[in-house]
Amino acid sequence: MEKTDEKQFRFGLLGKNISYSFSKGYFTKKFSELDLPNYSYENFDMAHISEFTEVIQKTAHLSGLNVTIPYKQEIIPYLNELAPSALEIGAVNTIKITPTGLKGFNTDAYGFQKSLEPYLKQHHNKALILGTGGASKAVAYVLDQLKIEYSFVSRTGKNNGYTYGNLDQNSIESHRLLINCSPLGTFPNITDKPKIPYAFIGQKHLLFDLIYNPEKTAFLAQGEIQGATILNGLRMLELQAEKAWEIWNT
């Protein structure tokens, strides 16, 4: 872990194998632009969630944290309080460090909703959520708010959803919003993509991939070939980061 003890206001990202992370570069640039020389942002790369206790105990001047894969759900028992939306979603990606303890928030939901809404059309009334991890919980929460029906897709059919092998022409054509919440296609494994029947995707489909690196995943590229509208996760990340910054400063 990096040592920046001289900084009076320290922020960071909890995750596993996160050297590629968006957050450190984003906030380092932000602190520079805002002329905040006493602020720093660092990666806390943890092999296991149990290392979180050491991070809290040994990191001086820690003011706030983001949380990413695979700890958005595992972090919850370590927190003193959850914001209502984080409690309902069941996943945390932002932690505010307060005099009374650690409070968990979910800004993924905000980022996803605000980045998705400009692209929604009336026929995007049913969705398939590919993956069942922490990010999928925020996506499902937003779809509930937007009154969009959805089903999960996973290898095992978790949450009364589809398995990838069960998807057919009808299931693809009747769900015109497809959201990839799985890590498939993330750099460096950029040729990977969810195993869905892409041939049935058409011009009325909207494909949203929460991945932002690469900019156009194999999932999005295949959807684009089929004529679908495509959207990656970069704007969602920017929006959730700004919401986290707002939380840390209120």
Summary of the structure (lengths in Angstrom):
residues: 250
radius of gyration: 18.6
end to end distance: 27.6
largest distance: 58.8
contacts: 813
relative contact order: 0.13
helix: 36%
strand: 22%
